[in-house]
Amino acid sequence: MTRARNDAGEPMHPPYGPQPMGVVVFSADRRMVAVLCDARAVLPDGEPEREYSSYCGAYTFDGTTLVTRVDASSDPDRIGTDQLRRVRFDADRLVLMPPPRPWRGVTQHRELFWERNG
């Protein structure tokens, strides 16, 4: 599940569409990988593109902030950068919150909900 809101707290188009799909893996040796996409089989007319993102790298976690030093990514501009995510837990879900970003002319605040599998 994903959610997004604007600066006023109003709901926005959900990140990765109404059917998000992804996986995030954290290894014991402090490496992580995240892959996310819009999982709809067909995008409706007017959707400009399928949203997709992947990256991996070494990470640190202090209990509230996850920092990944990216060493491979679907977006070459991320390589060599630190990706910061605020972290909270909602029941059994891990919630990652990237920094606010511009999206279609407004500031978007994203929340990505991850459920443990297995």
N, C-alpha and C positions, 0 to 999 in steps of 0.2 A: 504494500500500500504506500502511496505517496500523497502528500498534501502540499499546497502552496498558498500563500496569502500575500497581499500587497502591504505597503507601509501602514495602511489604515486597518489592517487585520481582515480585510474582505477576501473571501476565497477566490482563487485564480485557477486556471487550467492546471490539472494535476501533472506534475513532472512525469514524463514517459507515458502520457496518455491515460485513458481509463483502464487499461490492462497492463500495468507495469510488470516487468519480469526481470529478475536479476539474481545474482549470487555475490556474496562477499565472504571471503575466507581469511581468517587470521591464523597464522602458524605459530607454534611455540617458539620458533627462532626469530620472531618479530618481523615476519614478512606478511604482506596482505595483497589481495587481488580483489577488485570490484568490477563487475560487468553488469550493466543495466540497459534495458531497451524497452521500447513500446512494443508489446507483444501481439498487437492486433494483426490478424492475417492480412487484412487489406485496410489501408488508410482511406478515410472518406475524401471525396473530392474537396479541394480547398485546403487540405492539410499540406503545409509546405514541405515537410520531410519527416522521416521517422527519427525520433530522438534516440540516440545511442551513445553510450560512454563506457570506456574501460580504462583502467589504470592499475599499476601495481608498484610496490616498493617496500622499503623498510619503514616500520612504523614505531611510534612511541604513543603511550596512553597514560595520562596522569589521573584518570578517574572521571574527568569531565571533558577533556579535549584529546582528540585523536589527531596526530600529525603524521602524514605519510610523505616521505621523501620519494617522489615519483621517479622511477627509472625506465618505465615503458608506459605508453599511453596511446589511445586512439587519437588523441589531440596532441600533436607534437609540441605545442606551446606549453604543455604541462610538464614535460620531461625536464628534470632538474629542479622542479619547484617543490615547495612544501604545500600539501593540500591539508587544510585545517578543517576539522569537523567538530562542532560541539556535540556532545553525547549525553543522552539521557536514556533511562529505561522506563518503558511503559508496559506494566505487567510483565509478560514474557518476551517483549519485543525490545530490540535495540533500535534506538532512533538516532539517526545521523542527520545533523543540520549544518549544511555548508554555509559559508558566508552569504549574505544577501547579494543578488546579482541583477543586472539589468536584463529584462526579458520583454520584448515587444513594446518598448517604450516606458515601462514601469519597473520599479524595484520588486523583485520576487524573493520571498523567504521560503525556502524549501525544507521539508521534512521527509526523510526516507525511512520507512519502517521495515525492519528485518526480523524475521522469525527464525528461530533455531530449527534446523532440520536434523533429526536423528538424536 
